[in-house]
Amino acid sequence: MTEQPSRWRGSQVKTGVITKRLSETVALRARDLKIDHVHQGIQDKAGVFRQILEKEGITAAEAACVGDDVIDLPVMRRCGLAIAVKNARPRKSRCPLDHSPRRWRRRRP
């Protein structure tokens, strides 16, 4: 996690972490950065994503997701902006967007 979310304090941008892992380090860092939604030990990321959307009163099209593994694909397919990090697993190539050091580009079907 970077310092970027702390720049959003006072704005309407909400941040969250949905991870399959359980990590005290992630919990501490998320607390330090004042991440709005922290969900660890999650197998069904899409289900938690839906709960967050309902709680915040937004649609999936208004949400962004950054992922690096196949387990992230269900959320990435639903959100309005899906970002696969540069070192994402190869199957992530099915994600509609990918990261380039120079620019964001939309993948062609």
NORUR-V60074 format. One record per residue. N is the residue number from 1. RES is the residue in one letter. BURIAL is I if it has 16 or more other C-alpha atoms within 10 Angstrom, else O. Layout:
((N,RES,BURIAL) (N,RES,BURIAL))
//
This chain:
((1,M,O) (2,T,O) (3,E,O) (4,Q,O) (5,P,I) (6,S,O) (7,R,O) (8,W,O) (9,R,O) (10,G,O) (11,S,O) (12,Q,O) (13,V,O) (14,K,O) (15,T,I) (16,G,I) (17,V,I) (18,I,I) (19,T,I) (20,K,O) (21,R,O) (22,L,O) (23,S,O) (24,E,O) (25,T,O) (26,V,I) (27,A,I) (28,L,O) (29,R,O) (30,A,I) (31,R,O) (32,D,O) (33,L,I) (34,K,I) (35,I,I) (36,D,O) (37,H,I) (38,V,O) (39,H,I) (40,Q,I) (41,G,O) (42,I,O) (43,Q,O) (44,D,O) (45,K,I) (46,A,I) (47,G,O) (48,V,I) (49,F,I) (50,R,I) (51,Q,O) (52,I,I) (53,L,O) (54,E,O) (55,K,O) (56,E,O) (57,G,O) (58,I,O) (59,T,O) (60,A,I) (61,A,O) (62,E,O) (63,A,I) (64,A,O) (65,C,I) (66,V,I) (67,G,I) (68,D,I) (69,D,O) (70,V,I) (71,I,I) (72,D,I) (73,L,I) (74,P,O) (75,V,I) (76,M,I) (77,R,I) (78,R,I) (79,C,I) (80,G,O) (81,L,I) (82,A,I) (83,I,I) (84,A,I) (85,V,I) (86,K,O) (87,N,O) (88,A,I) (89,R,O) (90,P,O) (91,R,O) (92,K,I) (93,S,O) (94,R,I) (95,C,I) (96,P,I) (97,L,I) (98,D,I) (99,H,O) (100,S,O) (101,P,O) (102,R,O) (103,R,O) (104,W,O) (105,R,O) (106,R,O) (107,R,O) (108,R,O) (109,P,O))
//
